[in-house]
Amino acid sequence: MGRLTGGDPSLLRRINSAVVLHALRGSDSPTLTDLTRITGLSRPTVEGVLEGLVTSGLVMETGPDEGEARRQGRPARRFRFRAEAGHLLGVEIGPHRIAALLSGLDGRIIGAGSREVSETACADDRLERARTLVADVLRRTGVARSSLRAVGVGTPGIVEADGTVRLGTALPGWTGLALGERLRRSFRCPVLVENDANAAAVAEHWKGAGTDSDDIVFVLAGLSPGAGSLIGGRLHRGYGGAAGEIGALHLLGREATPETLLSTTGEPLPPLDEPAVAKVFAEAREGDERALAAVDRFIQRLVHDVAALVLALDPELVVVGGWAAGLDGVLAPLRDELSRYCLRPPRVALSLLGEAAVATGALRLALDHVEEQLFAVEGTVTARR
Amino acid sequence: MGRLTGGDPSLLRRINSAVVLHALRGSDSPTLTDLTRITGLSRPTVEGVLEGLVTSGLVMETGPDEGEARRQGRPARRFRFRAEAGHLLGVEIGPHRIAALLSGLDGRIIGAGSREVSETACADDRLERARTLVADVLRRTGVARSSLRAVGVGTPGIVEADGTVRLGTALPGWTGLALGERLRRSFRCPVLVENDANAAAVAEHWKGAGTDSDDIVFVLAGLSPGAGSLIGGRLHRGYGGAAGEIGALHLLGREATPETLLSTTGEPLPPLDEPAVAKVFAEAREGDERALAAVDRFIQRLVHDVAALVLALDPELVVVGGWAAGLDGVLAPLRDELSRYCLRPPRVALSLLGEAAVATGALRLALDHVEEQLFAVEGTVTARR
């Protein structure tokens, strides 16, 4: 049971540091006076906290603004948060593509890159490709590897808390891979591994189609479908990290994989063959009847999977992403069917982040980790039960 | 943004009161010295807090224990929490039955009662029956209505935050009923209305099959099936209170209601006719082939519904309750099928509370409400984003 009454001075210092940092990030080069006003702290307290933050490199004193420089007398001291004091990486490791985003401590993206990768690449090759990509992004932006404070990684599969892939059938050699541990060898900072759909859900909430809702289901449509959900703004991973793994739903009386549903020949498409899928969607747009029927079958399945998630979770918003192509036609039937099946149908929107969703979410998770260290202070007092 | 640094004295008093109350509830007539040791507060602070709590009626001074009474000198003052300072009601309003549980502020049950009710009774009659039952329980236990601090109610349907039933097809006149408002006329305390499966989930977590898990799905099997879930020990209601309303899942490509599945004649059973269901289960136990096939169809459907919930939420534990009869045969096939469909199958258990689950959960929700007022103190300090 936490208590406030012990008067722990180091806790108070941490609280005050967090409060001042928060105020610094929310304002443009505030003065000492601004900071005392915003935080409600005394001037000596703010001064003491700032001294520590400057020493740590997180804050710097800036010059007086132009008006002040011209005026007589000693100008007020101004301070700013140093977003450049550390950096974060968000990495997607997918079946066909590896992507990386680099940001400062404010989350603003300052570098990006991506590489194609074969869906048959072994785990070692895939990891090597990810390392090369990251090295390239760091080199191009001139950011030292030692400046990285956290790395987030989004990838298909059920991921354990320690970053081990418990089950990942979409990528060769992925099941059982100690992905977090392997990547930690390349970085001296924490590496956080997350399921790709979970990462995408976080991303759409941060800067995509879900910024105005805290109760979101993100559906990653594709040949290896999955879903991620936020409940009250927090990622719901499930007890064993497997929440939203709707890939198995087709077993529930509907023995139909996307590869079978989207076939126009009677034979399933080759596994994970996205170009073959794009071809079917393109043919459907041109009015080909077999392709239209195939796309319709696929959408029906997607609708069923989404309906099951919506009935279980009752989100405010469903965001559909994954395949760049072919999703335009999904929204109308999805809305229709959800309003038939659901007692309170959620809003439905397409992903705004598209291909960038997984890496963006991975970056946000890295940022969350660092912000938790920088800003969050445990001060909860509960005395229930 | 909450802050600790403003030095709000009334907040500190509330925190200290909560801490002392918590310590009092957790120990057997502690002395002042015990309380300072348990809470870490100073003796004058504890004395001040106790004075306020005694005035409010929540705490009383007790006599010295036997050993002390015999010893020389002034015996230590002892205190105890007065569970009898207020009372709570948990009420189930169901299709066939109304039940009520009465407890003191410690949640210990001191009175109970139930009444049969026809599934065709109109809302006014059903409410009148509930009122009569409550009056009877209060009279029999000698508890004054004015002593009630909160009333929890569990009932089928989607329930809004204000206690209005948005949709409740199982009971005549239930959809649109301002149930909370109607019941508040009979009580001068808060009335909290909750979906029955949600209430049952809370109950199994409190004192049923789920006391050792915080991530639970409770499946209310029956002719009007539903589910409730706890995530991290908290009830997940969903954005619109409709989470777990799996009754619509049979529409997903399986146009099969329990009444149809459990029929042995080709004609569906009468709606909500529980005795007819019990007969089918009884015939199945006697080896009747048509009944066995009917029960098997029903179990298959239940398995599918549960699998969809499990894939969406990934709970640690699934508790199955609802029908008292006929559920024994459910566990084995449920475990088999879940291990086929789910990447990490949850544990599966039968409800331990049976018929009492909904009223027990309603009581716990009332208790939560009161404890929140008595014990919880907002002291969270966060300075994120």
Interface residues (C-beta under 8 A of the other chain):
Chain A: M1 G2 R3 L4 T5 G6 L12 I15 N16 A18 V19 L21 H22 T39 G40 L41 T45 I158 R166 L167 D215 A227 S229 I231 H236 R237 G238 Y239 G240 G241 A242 A243 G244 E245 I246 A248 L249 L251 L252 G253 R254 H304 A307 A308 L309 L311 A312 L313 D314 P315 E316 R340 Y341 C342 L343 R344 P346 E371 E372 F375 A376 V377 E378 G379 T380 V381 T382 A383 R384 R385
Chain B: M1 G2 R3 L4 T5 G6 L12 I15 N16 A18 V19 L21 H22 T39 G40 L41 T45 I158 R166 L167 D215 A227 S229 I231 H236 R237 G238 Y239 G240 G241 A242 A243 G244 E245 I246 A248 L249 L251 L252 G253 R254 H304 A307 A308 L309 L311 A312 L313 D314 P315 E316 R340 Y341 C342 L343 R344 P346 E371 E372 F375 A376 V377 E378 G379 T380 V381 T382 A383 R384 R385
